[in-house]
Each structure stands twice: as C-alpha cells, then as structure tokens.
Amino acid sequence: MKLARRRFLHLAAGAAALPAVLREARAQAYPARPVRIVVGFAAGGGADIAARLIGQWLSDRLDQSFVVENRPGAGSNIGTETVLNAPPDGYTLLLATLSNAVNATLYEKLSFRFTRDITPIAGIIRVPHVILANPSLPAKTVLEFIDYAKVHPGKINMASGGNGSSGHMAGELLSVMAGVKMAHIPYRGQGPAFSDLLGGQVQVLFATTPGTTDYIRTGKLRALAVTSMSRAEVLPELPTVGNFVPGYEASQWYGVGAPKNIPVEIVEKLNKEINAALVDPRMKARFADLGGTVLPGSPTDFGKLIGEETEKWAKVVKLAGLKAD
C-alpha cells in the first residue's frame, strides 16, 4: 500500500513538472525555422533600417534567418494587423513604432486594440526629431518661431512624412503646447517632404535626425532645436524644444512585439538577445548612426512605454482634432 502511494506521488510530481520541462525544451528549440519581422512601412526608412539591424543580430545569435517583410499602408495598420492575426508561435514579429500608439486614437475603426492584442518583447531605440526651417522663414530660434506662428496663424506650411507620422505628431504637440496653428502638408514619406522644404514650398519639417546634418551645416536648411528631452548626440549644438516649452518631448521609437499569447519563454529569449544587442559596442554605433539612443529593459518596461505613449498621443489627437483622412 505504501509502495503504491509512493509510486503515485512520484508520478504526480513528474506530471506536475512536465509543463516546465516542455516549456524549456520549446525555448531551446526556438527558432527552428525562419522568423519574419513585419515592418508597416516601405523599405529604406528608419523603421526598416532598425528592423534589419536587429534582424541580422538575431540571425547571427540564434543561427536562424530573421527576414524583414515590408507591409506598408494605412499608417502601418496593415502590417500591424498581419502580425496580430498570425499564430502566436514566435515566428511572426512586429517592428512596433510610435505610429502604433498614435493610430489607437487617430483611426476610429480598427479591427484590433494594440495595447490589448500585442505582446511587448523589447524596446530598441528612441530617435529625436530636429525642427528644420527653410531659410526664407525669418525665425532663428524656437521662441521666434512661436512668435511668428502666432502673428501668422495657419500661414506656416508644416510638412510631414504622412498623417499621424512621428514628425507630424511632434509638430502637433508643439502647436497644442505653444498655442499656435500651422497648416499640415502630408507627404508619402520624409524624402518628398525634404524636397519641398528645400524648394521653399513648405517652411518647416520635424525630421528624424539621420541625413539632416549636411543640410544644416551647409546652410541649406536652418535647425531650430531637437524634440528629445535632452540634447542629441548627433546635433549637440542644438537646444531642445523643452528649453523653451517646458515639458515638451517627442521622439520616434522602435521595438519588437508579437501576437498575444506567445509563449513566455520565447518572449524572454528574444528579450535577452535584443538587450544583448543594445550593449554591444558595434551595434550601439550602428544605432547612433540613426540618431538613436538605446531602450534596454524587460518586456514589461516596453509595455509600459507603449501604454504611456498611447495615452500621451491620444490627448494630442483629440486636442488637435486630428483625423486619419
């Protein structure tokens, strides 16, 4: 009788431990086939470059292909929906950006709720914007720009890489906080917006920092400030907007997410490897080339960032009366 009871307890203990063993085995086996990282924007932009950098790092570290798949459209919602509808097995990941936080309010009808349906894995980098003005605009500082905009309401054409883009939202945040009105002119990407800014068709652009330094140093465009909380390493001579408008901060950010219900051991494995990239000197230098500062931390830390940014930009969208179309 005692022998049978001991055998039963032994089997019960083994059965209880089995799920943990299976989880560990699944984590060790992952990834067993190529993984795709979906980017909701066209190739060549900051999101695409960040995805390819982290994808190559993961490929090298995990001995399996991490392939970037560009699915642009609807302000990145097409790519996001693709990921959220994929099996939660770790083989379809999302390059999450500020647009996901903005779109939660900007688009009235979405088939998903991002903060509910995404599993945060890890942040990658934050990238500040720089306020660039055509030299024909008389303002040379942020305060002069605000004063000029107040005297000429709606007369400053503000270009952006698209409705709801990070540059657009950086401009709208300044409008809300400083009490000014600019005319928003959306383009299909930052490249075309740059062209018209140089040509004088628009007067100001809140641009991500990569590729701006030559225009600034040659005098083709005038830089007023950066939008980050602290000065940008790539443009250390520029003040922050917050120096003149207390509390102002706006920046693009990139991270990795997955469909909800992805196994936690896969989330932890990916988080560990991505965080390893963020302290690697070679990778940090590559991210610095994008003007970015790294965002190390746990999945919970990245989820907190997503939640805070979603709440922040919801207020701006509502106060500015923005619509997706």
Secondary structure as GFF3:
##gff-version 3
##sequence-region A 1 325
A	DSSP	alpha_helix	2	29	.	.	.	ID=ss1
A	DSSP	beta_strand	35	39	.	.	.	ID=ss2
A	DSSP	alpha_helix	46	62	.	.	.	ID=ss3
A	DSSP	beta_strand	66	70	.	.	.	ID=ss4
A	DSSP	three_ten_helix	74	76	.	.	.	ID=ss5
A	DSSP	alpha_helix	77	84	.	.	.	ID=ss6
A	DSSP	beta_strand	92	97	.	.	.	ID=ss7
A	DSSP	alpha_helix	98	106	.	.	.	ID=ss8
A	DSSP	alpha_helix	114	117	.	.	.	ID=ss9
A	DSSP	beta_strand	118	133	.	.	.	ID=ss10
A	DSSP	alpha_helix	142	151	.	.	.	ID=ss11
A	DSSP	beta_strand	157	160	.	.	.	ID=ss12
A	DSSP	alpha_helix	166	178	.	.	.	ID=ss13
A	DSSP	beta_strand	183	186	.	.	.	ID=ss14
A	DSSP	alpha_helix	190	199	.	.	.	ID=ss15
A	DSSP	beta_strand	204	208	.	.	.	ID=ss16
A	DSSP	alpha_helix	213	217	.	.	.	ID=ss17
A	DSSP	beta_strand	222	226	.	.	.	ID=ss18
A	DSSP	three_ten_helix	241	243	.	.	.	ID=ss19
A	DSSP	beta_strand	251	259	.	.	.	ID=ss20
A	DSSP	alpha_helix	264	279	.	.	.	ID=ss21
A	DSSP	alpha_helix	281	289	.	.	.	ID=ss22
A	DSSP	beta_strand	293	294	.	.	.	ID=ss23
A	DSSP	alpha_helix	299	320	.	.	.	ID=ss24
###
